């Protein structure tokens, strides 16, 4: 493990201290669990992956309109206004 130092507000410190006592674990373990949750929930997606996803979804939906290529800006403006 790597040792690091962080700064917490008094409120954060007291809350973590109480939570650790209730859980029966060290505060450091509680912080590690919190970091794990953040890391797992915010996995970065590469630009290539985003590009691939966009290509896969293109053309899958139909608006029923026949002039999208000519009036796409108008339709976008209308959607934003709503």
C-alpha positions in Angstrom: 0.0 0.0 0.0 1.0 3.6 -0.5 0.8 6.0 2.4 -0.8 9.4 1.5 -2.0 12.4 3.4 -5.3 14.2 2.8 -7.1 17.1 4.3 -10.7 16.9 5.5 -13.1 19.4 6.9 -13.9 19.0 10.6 -17.4 17.7 9.6 -15.9 15.2 7.1 -13.5 13.9 9.8 -16.1 13.6 12.5 -18.5 11.8 10.1 -15.9 9.4 8.9 -14.8 8.7 12.5 -18.3 7.9 13.6 -19.0 5.7 10.5 -15.7 3.8 11.1 -16.6 3.2 14.8 -20.1 1.9 13.8 -18.6 -0.4 11.1 -15.8 -1.4 13.4 -13.1 -0.6 10.8 -10.3 1.9 10.6 -11.0 5.2 9.0 -8.4 4.4 6.4 -10.4 1.4 5.3 -13.5 3.5 5.0 -11.7 6.0 2.9 -10.3 3.2 0.6 -13.8 1.9 0.1 -15.0 5.3 -0.8 -12.2 5.7 -3.3 -13.0 2.3 -4.8 -16.6 3.3 -5.4 -15.6 6.6 -7.1 -13.1 4.9 -9.3 -15.5 2.1 -10.3 -18.3 4.5 -11.1 -16.3 6.9 -13.2 -14.4 4.6 -15.6 -13.1 6.8 -18.4 -14.1 5.9 -21.9 -11.6 6.4 -24.7 -12.3 8.6 -27.7 -12.2 5.6 -29.9 -14.8 3.8 -27.8 -17.1 6.8 -27.9 -16.6 7.1 -31.7 -17.4 3.4 -32.1 -20.5 3.7 -30.0 -21.7 6.7 -32.1 -21.2 4.7 -35.3 -23.1 1.7 -33.9 -26.2 3.8 -33.0 -26.3 6.0 -36.1 -29.3 5.2 -38.2 -31.1 3.1 -35.6 -33.9 5.7 -34.9 -36.4 7.1 -37.2 -38.2 10.4 -36.7 -40.7 10.0 -39.5 -39.5 13.3 -41.0 -38.2 13.4 -44.6 -36.2 16.6 -44.4 -33.8 16.0 -41.5 -30.7 16.6 -43.6 -32.0 20.0 -44.7 -33.6 21.2 -41.4 -31.5 19.5 -38.7 -30.5 22.9 -37.2 -34.1 23.9 -37.0 -35.2 20.7 -35.3 -32.3 20.9 -32.9 -33.3 24.5 -32.0 -36.9 23.4 -31.4 -35.8 20.6 -29.2 -33.6 22.9 -27.1 -36.4 25.4 -26.7 -38.8 22.8 -25.2 
